[in-house]
């Protein structure tokens, strides 16, 4: 069994973010194959988006009666805005509060949140939190006080059927960067524009109608290299991998990353 790293013997936690027009219950079912691989070593907590939504792609009819359904974006976005990359990059306060309170609750009970997994629109939150975690770490290096954003600390992410860019960035962290006295304006800009280098495992479905969106998110915001982002293009649609060996590969990758951190 993996340990959270704080000597408590409690399994480390991965936070999970569902797609648009879904919810935490639906996502837990969708995660079942991956959970079979990692459940002995990790807790997975599915978070539920705060904003109401109609059922998303692939949710009905299988999850009929499992609503209400939710989304991570406060307002719907047109296809043109999705494709031209001009959608909001602001993580709404409700989402930031949800993540912060969840991390703090788990930490207070002796656990530790180590990573993130997201599907479809949930990957926008995952990407934003990974970036926020990197920004927090850079502020620490510059001697800034980051006690109020200490919750934004994640070691890896799993991005399944990625959504359109940009990510949703935690605004408390962004504000901290803007106010940092130990950084020049040029350094602040460079930090904000730097691609995400935290280890991330990306699953792109070659039969996914939104394949372009996931590729745009990777190309625009993730550094693809050894020890950073790894990309798998599998023969699948807009859903979690079905083949046992694919879930096994994701699980083994997660284990390898967490072992490096211990």
C-alpha positions in Angstrom: 0.0 0.0 0.0 1.2 3.5 -0.8 1.6 5.8 2.1 0.7 9.5 2.1 4.2 10.3 3.1 3.4 11.8 6.5 3.9 8.5 8.5 0.2 8.0 9.2 -0.3 4.9 7.2 -3.2 6.6 5.4 -3.5 6.0 1.7 -2.8 9.1 -0.4 -5.7 10.8 -2.1 -6.3 11.6 -5.8 -9.0 14.2 -6.5 -11.2 13.5 -9.5 -13.0 16.0 -11.7 -15.9 14.9 -13.9 -16.9 16.1 -17.4 -19.5 18.7 -18.3 -23.1 17.6 -17.8 -22.0 14.9 -15.3 -21.6 14.6 -11.5 -19.5 13.0 -8.9 -21.7 9.8 -8.8 -21.5 9.3 -12.5 -17.7 9.9 -12.5 -17.2 7.4 -9.8 -18.8 4.8 -12.0 -16.7 5.9 -15.0 -13.6 5.5 -12.9 -14.3 1.9 -11.9 -11.8 0.3 -14.3 -9.0 2.5 -13.1 -10.0 2.1 -9.5 -9.6 -1.7 -9.8 -5.9 -1.0 -10.5 -5.1 1.7 -7.9 -7.7 1.1 -5.1 -5.2 -0.8 -2.9 -2.8 2.1 -2.9 -4.9 5.3 -3.3 -8.1 6.9 -2.2 -10.0 8.7 -5.0 -12.4 11.4 -4.1 -14.8 12.6 -6.9 -15.6 16.2 -6.6 -18.8 17.7 -8.0 -18.9 20.9 -10.0 -21.0 23.7 -8.6 -22.9 24.8 -11.7 -26.1 23.2 -13.1 -26.0 21.7 -16.6 -27.9 19.5 -19.0 -26.6 16.0 -19.4 -23.3 16.0 -21.3 -22.0 13.8 -24.2 -22.4 10.1 -23.5 -24.2 10.5 -20.1 -27.7 9.5 -21.4 -29.3 7.1 -21.6 -27.0 5.0 -19.3 -27.1 7.5 -16.5 -30.8 8.4 -16.8 -32.2 9.4 -13.4 -28.7 10.0 -11.9 -29.0 13.8 -12.0 -28.8 16.7 -11.3 -25.9 17.1 -13.7 -23.2 19.8 -13.3 -20.4 21.6 -15.1 -17.2 23.5 -14.2 -17.9 26.5 -16.4 -20.4 28.9 -15.1 -21.7 29.7 -18.6 -22.0 27.7 -21.8 -19.4 28.3 -24.4 -20.0 28.4 -28.2 -18.1 26.1 -30.5 -16.3 29.1 -32.1 -15.0 30.2 -28.7 -13.9 26.7 -27.9 -11.9 26.5 -31.1 -10.3 29.9 -31.1 -9.0 29.6 -27.5 -10.7 32.8 -26.2 -12.8 31.1 -23.4 -12.2 32.2 -19.8 -9.2 31.1 -17.9 -10.7 32.1 -14.5 -11.4 29.4 -12.0 -14.6 30.5 -10.4 -14.4 31.1 -6.6 -16.9 28.2 -5.9 -14.5 25.7 -7.5 -11.4 27.1 -5.7 -13.3 26.9 -2.4 -14.4 23.4 -3.1 -10.8 22.2 -3.9 -9.3 24.1 -1.0 -11.8 22.8 1.6 -11.4 19.3 0.3 -7.6 19.3 0.6 -7.8 20.9 4.0 -10.3 18.3 5.3 -8.2 15.4 4.0 -5.0 16.9 5.4 -6.6 17.5 8.8 -7.7 13.8 9.0 -4.1 12.7 8.4 -4.2 12.2 4.7 -2.6 13.9 1.8 -3.8 14.9 -1.7 -1.0 13.9 -4.1 -2.6 14.1 -7.5 -5.5 14.9 -9.8 -7.5 13.1 -12.5 -9.9 14.8 -14.9 -12.2 13.8 -17.7 -13.3 16.2 -20.5 -14.2 19.6 -19.0 -12.7 18.5 -15.7 -9.3 18.5 -17.3 -9.5 22.3 -17.5 -9.6 22.3 -13.7 -6.8 19.7 -13.4 -4.5 21.7 -15.8 -5.2 25.0 -13.9 -4.5 23.4 -10.5 -1.2 21.9 -11.8 -0.2 25.3 -13.0 -1.2 26.8 -9.7 0.9 24.3 -7.9 3.9 25.2 -9.9 3.4 28.9 -9.3 3.1 28.3 -5.6 6.4 26.4 -5.6 8.1 29.2 -7.5 6.8 31.7 -5.0 8.3 29.6 -2.2 11.7 29.7 -3.9 11.5 33.5 -4.0 10.8 33.7 -0.2 7.1 34.7 -0.5 4.7 33.7 2.2 2.3 31.1 0.6 0.5 29.8 3.8 -2.9 30.8 2.4 -2.3 28.9 -0.9 -0.5 25.9 0.7 -3.5 23.7 -0.4 -2.5 24.1 -4.0 0.2 21.4 -4.0 -0.1 18.5 -6.4 2.5 16.0 -7.7 0.8 14.7 -10.9 -2.2 14.8 -13.1 -4.1 12.4 -15.4 -5.9 14.0 -18.3 -8.4 11.9 -20.1 -10.1 13.2 -23.3 -8.8 16.7 -22.6 -11.1 19.8 -23.0 -10.4 22.9 -25.0 -7.9 25.5 -23.7 -7.3 27.6 -21.7 -7.1 25.9 -18.3 -9.0 27.3 -15.4 -6.4 29.0 -13.1 -7.0 29.4 -9.3 -7.3 33.1 -8.9 -5.9 33.2 -5.3 -2.6 31.8 -6.7 -2.6 34.2 -9.7 -3.2 37.1 -7.4 -0.3 36.0 -5.2 2.0 36.1 -8.2 0.9 39.5 -9.2 1.6 40.9 -5.7 4.9 39.1 -5.2 7.6 41.7 -4.3 10.5 39.3 -5.1 9.6 39.0 -8.8 10.0 41.6 -11.5 7.2 42.2 -14.0 9.1 40.3 -16.6 9.6 37.3 -14.3 5.9 37.3 -13.4 4.9 37.2 -17.1 7.5 34.5 -17.8 6.1 32.4 -14.9 2.5 32.8 -16.1 3.3 31.8 -19.7 5.6 28.9 -18.9 4.1 25.5 -19.9 3.2 23.0 -17.2 6.1 20.6 -16.5 4.5 18.6 -13.6 4.2 14.9 -14.6 1.0 14.4 -16.5 -0.5 11.4 -18.3 -2.7 12.4 -21.2 -5.1 10.0 -22.9 -6.3 11.1 -26.3 -9.0 9.1 -28.1 -8.5 8.8 -31.8 -12.2 8.2 -32.3 -13.1 11.1 -30.0 -15.1 13.9 -31.7 -13.3 16.3 -29.3 -9.8 15.0 -30.1 -8.8 18.4 -31.4 -9.6 20.0 -28.0 -7.4 17.6 -26.0 -4.6 18.1 -28.5 -4.9 21.9 -28.3 -4.8 21.8 -24.5 -1.6 19.7 -24.6 0.1 21.7 -27.3 -0.7 25.0 -25.7 -0.1 24.4 -22.0 1.9 21.2 -21.3 5.6 20.5 -21.8 5.8 17.0 -23.4 9.0 15.4 -22.5 10.4 12.6 -20.3 9.4 13.1 -16.7 6.9 15.7 -17.7 3.8 15.1 -19.9 3.4 11.7 -21.6 0.7 11.3 -24.3 -1.1 8.1 -25.3 -3.3 8.1 -28.4 -5.6 5.1 -28.0 -8.4 3.8 -30.3 -11.4 5.0 -28.3 -14.1 7.6 -28.2 -15.0 10.2 -25.6 -14.9 8.0 -22.5 -12.5 6.4 -20.1 -10.3 3.6 -21.5 -12.1 0.3 -21.7 -9.2 -2.1 -22.2 -7.7 -3.6 -19.0 -4.2 -3.1 -20.2 -4.8 0.7 -20.7 -6.1 1.2 -17.2 -3.2 -0.9 -16.0 -0.7 1.4 -17.8 -2.3 4.5 -16.2 -2.2 2.9 -12.8 1.5 1.8 -13.2 2.4 5.3 -14.3 0.7 6.8 -11.2 2.6 4.4 -9.0 5.9 5.3 -10.6 5.4 9.0 -10.1 4.4 8.7 -6.5 7.4 6.4 -5.7 9.7 9.1 -7.1 8.2 11.6 -4.6 8.8 9.3 -1.5 
